[in-house]
Amino acid sequence: MSDWHDQVSDWQLLCDLPLHVERCELEGLSASFSAMERRTTVVHLFGDGQEGVGEDVTYDGDDHGRLQAAGPPKLEGTHTLEGFSELLAGIDLFAAGAPENPVYRRYRTWAFESAALDLALRQAGIPLHAALRRQPAPLRFVVSLRLGEPPSLDPLLARLRIAPGMRFKLDPTPSWDQSLIERLVELDVVDSVDLKGCYEGTIVDNPADPDLYRRVADAFPDAWIEDPKLTPQTEEALAAHLDRITWDAPIHEVSDIEGLSRRPLCINVKPSRIGRLRDLLAVYEHCAANGIACYGGGQSELGPGRGQIEYLASIFHPDTSNDVAPSGWNLPQPPADLSGSPLAPAPAESGFRWR
């Protein structure tokens, strides 16, 4: 980071951007995945002949229905980006009913804050990277997969036929037997394993299985180990691999990183899980100052949110194992013409948009 950035934070570069909001509209999106019907809501902010967009990635489909039925909150007026954020903080974005999972409040906040950032930048006629005095770089990404139940390598092999050099982030489950693990070792395509031990009450909950943890950690000695559930038994299983543990679900702000029992070498940064733009930039700043690498993570975005997290990754951590593959890679049958990793930088001429 340059001396200039040591003196002026990224938030300071953005917080005083003027923002004029004339109206807000909501657009529902949906898509069918193997395990669920995914719904999201695109937030459209309009003003001065420009439009800003963001995406609410809340996982409860009924929450999207209630939001869209109730209509957008009152956001009209002339603000700074910081003033808009303060206004938003005083509004209950779940006025039609509290969310089942409190983190969804952060997801929805991110949708409105990212739309406001996009609109403010488009009204100013500049792209995000120029406002931050940074340059986007070719974006390295991995494809995130579950191998099903019973597990099968077919989804992974199908993607390797499209891009033979593709790397993967995989979700091990107790049904992974030794022959499957050995075949993955032979393929040598695993960048990270997501144990999903920090989730409760979701369709991806994974039990804390010391035997699975040990077998996976030993088999992939160069892979990141994300979100183990730490118990005396699993800590013993991972004792030789503590430097490779990374965190995703527990990270919502800088204090969560500081509160970890051991400083990580790398973390998964999901902007929607953080919520406020100011807090996201503070996480990036904290990690840079403390030698903590970052990689991006997605939330099954269906609209502009995917490109926005790719844009951020290309600015702040382009060379890591970013779980932000273009959405086509996550389809049950990915198209044969998908772009492989790395992605060429593709920022729009203005705004917070990735073409």
C-alpha positions as CSV (number, residue, x, y, z in Angstrom):
1,M,0.0,0.0,0.0
2,S,1.3,3.4,-0.9
3,D,2.3,6.1,1.6
4,W,-0.7,8.1,0.4
5,H,-3.0,5.3,1.4
6,D,-1.3,5.1,4.8
7,Q,-2.5,8.6,5.5
8,V,-6.0,8.5,3.9
9,S,-8.3,5.6,4.4
10,D,-10.4,4.1,1.5
11,W,-13.6,5.2,3.4
12,Q,-12.4,8.8,3.5
13,L,-12.0,8.7,-0.3
14,L,-15.7,7.7,-0.7
15,C,-17.6,9.0,2.3
16,D,-18.2,12.6,1.0
17,L,-19.3,11.6,-2.5
18,P,-22.6,13.4,-3.2
19,L,-25.6,11.3,-3.7
20,H,-29.1,12.4,-4.9
21,V,-31.8,9.8,-4.7
22,E,-35.1,10.5,-6.4
23,R,-36.7,7.1,-6.1
24,C,-36.1,3.4,-5.3
25,E,-37.5,0.3,-7.0
26,L,-37.2,-3.4,-6.1
27,E,-36.9,-6.2,-8.6
28,G,-37.2,-9.9,-7.7
29,L,-35.0,-12.6,-9.2
30,S,-35.3,-16.3,-8.9
31,A,-33.5,-19.5,-10.1
32,S,-33.7,-23.2,-9.4
33,F,-30.7,-24.9,-7.9
34,S,-30.5,-28.6,-7.0
35,A,-31.3,-28.1,-3.3
36,M,-33.5,-25.0,-3.3
37,E,-35.3,-22.2,-5.2
38,R,-33.0,-19.2,-4.9
39,R,-34.6,-15.8,-4.6
40,T,-32.8,-12.4,-4.4
41,T,-33.9,-8.8,-4.7
42,V,-32.2,-6.2,-6.8
43,V,-32.3,-2.7,-5.3
44,H,-32.5,0.1,-8.0
45,L,-31.8,3.7,-6.8
46,F,-32.5,6.5,-9.3
47,G,-31.3,10.1,-9.4
48,D,-30.1,12.8,-11.8
49,G,-30.7,10.5,-14.8
50,Q,-28.5,7.7,-13.3
51,E,-29.3,4.4,-11.8
52,G,-27.4,2.5,-9.0
53,V,-27.9,-1.2,-8.3
54,G,-27.3,-3.6,-5.5
55,E,-28.5,-7.1,-4.6
56,D,-30.1,-8.5,-1.4
57,V,-28.9,-12.1,-1.0
58,T,-31.0,-13.0,2.0
59,Y,-31.6,-16.8,1.8
60,D,-35.2,-16.8,3.1
61,G,-37.4,-16.5,0.0
62,D,-40.3,-15.4,2.1
63,D,-38.3,-12.4,3.3
64,H,-37.9,-11.3,-0.3
65,G,-41.6,-11.6,-0.9
66,R,-42.4,-9.5,2.2
67,L,-39.9,-6.8,1.2
68,Q,-41.2,-6.6,-2.4
69,A,-44.8,-6.5,-1.3
70,A,-44.1,-3.7,1.3
71,G,-42.1,-1.7,-1.2
72,P,-38.8,0.2,-0.6
73,P,-38.1,2.4,2.3
74,K,-38.1,6.2,2.0
75,L,-34.6,7.1,0.9
76,E,-35.3,10.2,-1.3
77,G,-33.1,13.2,-0.8
78,T,-29.7,14.7,-1.2
79,H,-27.0,13.0,0.9
80,T,-23.4,12.2,1.1
81,L,-22.5,8.5,0.9
82,E,-21.8,8.6,4.6
83,G,-25.1,10.5,5.3
84,F,-27.0,7.9,3.3
85,S,-25.4,5.1,5.4
86,E,-26.4,6.8,8.6
87,L,-30.0,7.3,7.3
88,L,-30.1,3.6,6.4
89,A,-28.9,2.6,9.8
90,G,-32.0,4.2,11.3
91,I,-34.4,2.3,9.1
92,D,-35.8,-1.2,9.9
93,L,-35.2,-2.9,6.5
94,F,-37.3,-5.9,7.8
95,A,-40.3,-3.8,8.9
96,A,-42.6,-6.5,7.6
97,G,-41.2,-9.1,10.0
98,A,-37.9,-9.8,11.7
99,P,-35.5,-12.1,9.8
100,E,-35.1,-15.7,10.9
101,N,-31.3,-15.2,10.9
102,P,-30.0,-11.9,12.3
103,V,-27.2,-11.8,9.7
104,Y,-29.8,-11.2,7.0
105,R,-30.0,-7.6,8.3
106,R,-26.4,-7.2,7.1
107,Y,-27.2,-8.8,3.7
108,R,-30.0,-6.3,3.1
109,T,-27.9,-3.4,4.3
110,W,-25.2,-4.3,1.8
111,A,-27.8,-4.3,-1.0
112,F,-28.8,-0.7,-0.3
113,E,-25.3,0.5,0.4
114,S,-23.9,-1.1,-2.7
115,A,-26.7,0.5,-4.8
116,A,-25.9,3.9,-3.2
117,L,-22.2,3.5,-3.9
118,D,-23.0,2.6,-7.5
119,L,-25.3,5.6,-7.9
120,A,-23.0,8.1,-6.3
121,L,-20.1,7.0,-8.5
122,R,-22.2,7.1,-11.6
123,Q,-23.4,10.6,-10.7
124,A,-19.8,11.6,-10.3
125,G,-18.8,9.9,-13.6
126,I,-16.1,7.7,-12.2
127,P,-15.6,4.0,-11.5
128,L,-14.9,2.6,-8.1
129,H,-11.2,1.8,-8.7
130,A,-10.5,5.4,-9.8
131,A,-12.2,6.8,-6.7
132,L,-10.0,4.5,-4.6
133,R,-6.9,5.4,-6.6
134,R,-6.3,1.7,-7.2
135,Q,-6.2,-0.5,-10.3
136,P,-8.2,-3.7,-10.9
137,A,-6.1,-6.7,-11.8
138,P,-6.8,-10.1,-13.5
139,L,-9.0,-12.0,-11.1
140,R,-8.0,-15.5,-10.1
141,F,-11.0,-17.6,-9.0
142,V,-12.0,-21.1,-7.9
143,V,-15.2,-23.0,-8.4
144,S,-17.1,-23.9,-5.2
145,L,-18.8,-27.3,-5.3
146,R,-20.5,-29.9,-3.1
147,L,-20.1,-33.4,-4.6
148,G,-23.6,-34.5,-3.6
149,E,-24.9,-37.4,-1.6
150,P,-23.7,-40.0,-2.3
151,P,-20.6,-38.0,-3.4
152,S,-19.6,-38.1,-7.1
153,L,-16.7,-36.5,-9.0
154,D,-18.9,-36.0,-12.0
155,P,-19.7,-32.3,-11.4
156,L,-16.0,-31.6,-10.9
157,L,-14.9,-33.6,-13.9
158,A,-17.5,-31.8,-16.1
159,R,-16.0,-28.5,-15.2
160,L,-12.5,-29.7,-15.8
161,R,-13.5,-30.6,-19.3
162,I,-14.4,-27.0,-19.9
163,A,-11.3,-25.6,-18.2
164,P,-8.6,-28.2,-17.5
165,G,-6.7,-25.9,-15.2
166,M,-9.6,-25.0,-13.0
167,R,-9.1,-25.0,-9.2
168,F,-11.8,-25.8,-6.7
169,K,-13.2,-25.1,-3.3
170,L,-14.9,-28.3,-2.1
171,D,-17.3,-29.0,0.8
172,P,-16.2,-32.3,2.4
173,T,-18.9,-34.3,4.1
174,P,-18.7,-37.5,6.3
175,S,-19.7,-39.6,3.2
176,W,-16.4,-38.9,1.6
177,D,-14.6,-42.2,1.6
178,Q,-10.9,-42.8,1.2
179,S,-11.1,-43.7,-2.5
180,L,-12.8,-40.4,-3.3
181,I,-10.2,-38.5,-1.4
182,E,-7.4,-40.4,-3.1
183,R,-8.8,-39.6,-6.5
184,L,-9.0,-35.9,-5.7
185,V,-5.4,-36.0,-4.6
186,E,-4.5,-37.5,-8.0
187,L,-6.3,-34.8,-9.8
188,D,-4.5,-32.1,-7.7
189,V,-7.2,-29.4,-8.2
190,V,-8.2,-28.5,-4.6
191,D,-7.3,-25.1,-3.3
192,S,-9.5,-25.1,-0.2
193,V,-11.9,-27.3,1.8
194,D,-14.9,-25.7,3.4
195,L,-15.9,-27.8,6.5
196,K,-19.0,-25.6,7.2
197,G,-18.7,-26.3,10.9
198,C,-19.9,-22.8,11.9
199,Y,-23.4,-23.1,10.5
200,E,-26.5,-24.1,12.4
201,G,-30.0,-24.6,11.1
202,T,-29.1,-24.4,7.4
203,I,-29.2,-26.8,4.5
204,V,-25.4,-26.9,4.5
205,D,-24.8,-27.8,8.2
206,N,-21.9,-30.2,8.6
207,P,-21.1,-32.1,11.8
208,A,-17.8,-31.7,13.6
209,D,-16.2,-35.0,12.5
210,P,-12.6,-35.3,13.8
211,D,-12.0,-38.3,11.5
212,L,-13.1,-36.3,8.4
213,Y,-11.2,-33.3,9.5
214,R,-8.0,-35.3,9.9
215,R,-8.3,-37.2,6.7
216,V,-9.0,-34.1,4.6
217,A,-6.3,-32.0,6.2
218,D,-3.7,-34.7,5.8
219,A,-4.7,-35.4,2.2
220,F,-4.6,-31.8,1.0
221,P,-1.5,-30.3,2.8
222,D,-1.5,-27.1,0.7
223,A,-5.3,-26.3,0.9
224,W,-6.9,-23.8,3.1
225,I,-9.2,-25.3,5.7
226,E,-12.3,-23.1,6.1
227,D,-14.7,-22.9,9.1
228,P,-14.0,-26.0,11.1
229,K,-16.0,-26.4,14.3
230,L,-13.4,-26.3,17.0
231,T,-13.9,-28.9,19.8
232,P,-11.2,-30.6,21.8
233,Q,-11.5,-33.5,19.4
234,T,-11.3,-31.5,16.2
235,E,-8.5,-29.3,17.5
236,E,-6.5,-32.4,18.1
237,A,-7.2,-33.6,14.6
238,L,-6.1,-30.3,13.1
239,A,-3.2,-29.6,15.5
240,A,-0.6,-29.9,12.7
241,H,-2.6,-27.7,10.4
242,L,-3.6,-24.6,12.4
243,D,-1.8,-22.2,10.1
244,R,-4.1,-23.2,7.3
245,I,-7.4,-22.6,9.1
246,T,-9.4,-19.7,7.6
247,W,-12.7,-18.2,8.6
248,D,-15.9,-17.2,6.8
249,A,-19.2,-17.4,8.7
250,P,-17.8,-15.9,12.0
251,I,-16.5,-12.7,10.2
252,H,-18.8,-9.7,10.3
253,E,-16.4,-6.9,11.2
254,V,-12.9,-6.1,12.4
255,S,-13.7,-7.1,16.0
256,D,-14.5,-10.6,14.9
257,I,-11.0,-11.0,13.4
258,E,-9.4,-9.5,16.6
259,G,-11.5,-11.9,18.7
260,L,-10.2,-15.1,17.1
261,S,-8.1,-17.2,19.4
262,R,-5.4,-17.4,16.8
263,R,-4.6,-14.7,14.2
264,P,-5.3,-16.3,10.8
265,L,-3.1,-16.1,7.8
266,C,-6.1,-15.7,5.5
267,I,-9.8,-15.1,5.8
268,N,-12.9,-15.2,3.5
269,V,-14.3,-11.7,3.1
270,K,-18.0,-11.6,2.1
271,P,-19.2,-8.0,1.6
272,S,-22.8,-9.0,2.2
273,R,-21.9,-10.7,5.5
274,I,-20.3,-7.5,6.7
275,G,-23.1,-5.2,5.5
276,R,-21.8,-1.6,5.7
277,L,-19.4,-0.3,3.2
278,R,-17.4,1.5,5.9
279,D,-17.0,-1.7,7.8
280,L,-16.0,-3.7,4.7
281,L,-13.2,-1.2,3.9
282,A,-12.1,-1.3,7.6
283,V,-11.7,-5.1,7.3
284,Y,-9.6,-4.8,4.2
285,E,-7.5,-2.1,5.9
286,H,-7.1,-4.3,9.1
287,C,-6.0,-7.3,7.1
288,A,-3.5,-5.3,5.0
289,A,-2.0,-3.8,8.2
290,N,-1.7,-7.2,9.9
291,G,-0.5,-9.4,7.1
292,I,-3.8,-11.3,6.7
293,A,-4.6,-12.4,3.2
294,C,-8.1,-12.2,1.9
295,Y,-10.2,-14.1,-0.6
296,G,-13.6,-13.2,-1.8
297,G,-16.8,-15.3,-1.2
298,G,-20.1,-15.4,-2.9
299,Q,-23.7,-15.9,-1.8
300,S,-25.3,-17.5,-4.9
301,E,-26.0,-14.0,-6.4
302,L,-28.4,-14.0,-9.3
303,G,-27.9,-10.4,-10.5
304,P,-25.5,-7.5,-10.2
305,G,-24.2,-8.6,-6.8
306,R,-21.9,-11.2,-8.4
307,G,-20.1,-8.7,-10.6
308,Q,-19.7,-6.3,-7.7
309,I,-17.9,-8.8,-5.5
310,E,-15.7,-9.8,-8.5
311,Y,-14.9,-6.1,-8.9
312,L,-13.9,-5.8,-5.2
313,A,-11.8,-8.9,-5.4
314,S,-10.0,-7.6,-8.5
315,I,-9.0,-4.4,-6.5
316,F,-8.2,-5.8,-3.1
317,H,-7.1,-9.5,-3.5
318,P,-7.0,-10.6,-7.1
319,D,-4.3,-13.3,-6.7
320,T,-5.9,-15.4,-4.0
321,S,-8.4,-18.4,-4.1
322,N,-11.4,-16.2,-4.7
323,D,-14.7,-18.0,-4.5
324,V,-16.4,-15.6,-6.9
325,A,-16.6,-17.6,-10.1
326,P,-18.9,-16.2,-12.8
327,S,-22.4,-17.5,-12.1
328,G,-22.4,-19.9,-15.0
329,W,-19.9,-22.1,-13.2
330,N,-22.5,-22.8,-10.5
331,L,-25.2,-24.1,-12.9
332,P,-26.0,-27.8,-12.8
333,Q,-24.8,-28.0,-16.4
334,P,-22.3,-25.1,-16.9
335,P,-22.0,-23.8,-20.5
336,A,-19.0,-24.9,-22.5
337,D,-18.0,-21.4,-23.4
338,L,-17.4,-20.1,-19.9
339,S,-14.3,-18.0,-19.2
340,G,-11.6,-19.7,-17.1
341,S,-9.5,-18.2,-14.4
342,P,-8.2,-15.5,-14.3
343,L,-10.9,-13.1,-15.4
344,A,-9.7,-10.0,-17.3
345,P,-10.6,-6.8,-15.5
346,A,-14.0,-5.6,-16.6
347,P,-15.1,-2.5,-14.7
348,A,-17.7,-0.3,-16.3
349,E,-16.8,3.3,-17.2
350,S,-18.4,4.6,-14.1
351,G,-20.1,3.2,-11.0
352,F,-19.7,0.0,-8.9
353,R,-20.2,-2.3,-11.9
354,W,-18.4,-5.2,-13.5
355,R,-19.5,-5.7,-17.0
